[in-house]
Amino acid sequence: MSDLTRCNWSLGDDLYLDYHDKEWGAPLHDDGKLFEFLVLEGAQAGLSWITVLKKRAAYRQAFDDFDYMQVAEYDESKVRSLLADPGIIRNELKIRSAIRNARAFIRVREEFGSFDNYIWNFVDGKPIQNAWQHGSQIPAETPLSNKISKDLKRRGFNFVGPTIIYAHMQATGMVNDHTTDCFRYGEIKALSG
């Protein structure tokens, strides 16, 4: 696989390569995984994505495999235990945000039937197909990520600024931001068709 052309950001670490080749940009419609990415993208704020990827397994263990129903029930004792867990990013605001977002996530599911229905409605159920030639062309946020961010905040979510939401859109395949020379660009486009 080393002779394949990939997005430049994925080069230099096997964890990045694996994530890029198997997950990033593939349309995702599973509420549990969508919640996982919301938590991880929020945890990443101010850090590099590789830092979060390296802690992903510990996050899965610490956050009950991202079961939003369980996370929504976390109490102060659980917050203290998470703050003491060296496997995750021990930022109290980010930990409390995950709990708050789990509760908001459940409310969205109650209103729309699933978080998937809610979030994918912003793109009419079909991924946006960009055609970037260079990674430097890819924006950090867009008017749409700004709109989604505002709506999520209105619904009680936090750590969901436009940049975090655009990263979430990229990760979950709401937008295909693989560069056109990347071998995954065509594969992701075909998945979306």
Secondary structure, 3 states (H helix, E strand, C coil): CCCCCCCHHHCCCHHHHHHHHHCCCCCCCCHHHHHHHHHHHHHHCCCCHHHHHHHHHHHHHHCHHHCHHHHCCCCHHHHHHHHCCCCCCCCHHHHHHHHHHHHHHHHHHHHHCCHHHHHHHHHCCCCEECCCCCHHHCCCCCHHHHHHHHHHHHCCCCCCCHHHHHHHHHHCCCEECCCCCCHHHHHHHHHHC
